């Protein structure tokens, strides 16, 4: 924007509550994106742990079958 835009000190002073609300909205969006990233990471870790557990089970089941027969 030019001089006096919302990103300048004068612009923030002129927009008053609107500028503060905008800043609060930006912070809320950033927090939501961060939380979504954390959820994505947790989901990926869970999927990897589940695959590892299934692989270990299959390995143990094969060993048990080999011992029986």
C-alpha positions as CSV (number, residue, x, y, z in Angstrom):
1,X,0.0,0.0,0.0
2,X,1.5,3.5,0.1
3,X,2.3,5.8,3.0
4,X,-0.3,5.5,5.7
5,X,-1.1,1.9,4.8
6,X,-2.1,-0.5,7.6
7,X,1.4,-1.9,7.8
8,X,2.9,1.4,8.9
9,X,2.7,2.8,12.4
10,X,0.5,5.6,11.3
11,X,-1.8,3.3,9.4
12,X,-2.1,1.1,12.5
13,X,-3.0,4.1,14.6
14,X,-5.6,5.3,12.1
15,X,-7.3,1.9,11.8
16,X,-7.5,1.5,15.6
17,X,-9.4,-1.6,16.6
18,X,-9.7,-2.8,13.0
19,X,-5.9,-3.0,12.8
20,X,-5.7,-4.9,16.1
21,X,-8.4,-7.2,15.0
22,X,-6.6,-7.9,11.8
23,X,-3.4,-8.7,13.7
24,X,-5.3,-11.0,16.0
25,X,-6.9,-12.8,13.0
26,X,-3.4,-13.2,11.5
27,X,-2.1,-14.7,14.7
28,X,-5.2,-17.0,14.9
29,X,-4.6,-18.3,11.3
30,X,-0.9,-18.9,12.1
31,X,-1.8,-20.8,15.2
32,X,-4.3,-22.9,13.3
33,X,-1.8,-23.7,10.6
34,X,0.7,-24.7,13.3
35,X,-1.8,-27.0,15.0
36,X,-2.8,-28.6,11.7
37,X,0.9,-29.3,10.9
38,X,1.3,-30.9,14.3
39,X,-1.8,-33.1,13.7
40,X,-0.4,-34.1,10.3
41,X,2.9,-35.1,11.9
42,X,1.1,-37.1,14.6
43,X,-1.0,-38.9,12.1
44,X,2.1,-39.8,10.1
45,X,3.9,-41.1,13.2
46,X,0.9,-43.2,14.1
47,X,0.7,-44.7,10.6
48,X,4.4,-45.6,10.8
49,X,4.0,-47.1,14.3
50,X,1.0,-49.2,13.1
51,X,2.9,-50.5,10.1
52,X,5.9,-51.4,12.3
53,X,3.6,-53.2,14.7
54,X,1.9,-55.1,11.9
55,X,5.3,-56.1,10.4
56,X,6.5,-57.3,13.8
57,X,3.3,-59.3,14.3
58,X,3.6,-61.0,10.9
59,X,7.2,-61.9,11.7
60,X,6.3,-63.4,15.1
61,X,3.3,-65.3,13.6
62,X,5.6,-66.8,10.9
63,X,8.1,-67.9,13.6
64,X,5.3,-69.5,15.6
65,X,4.0,-71.4,12.5
66,X,7.6,-72.6,11.8
67,X,8.0,-73.9,15.3
68,X,4.7,-75.8,15.2
69,X,5.2,-77.4,11.9
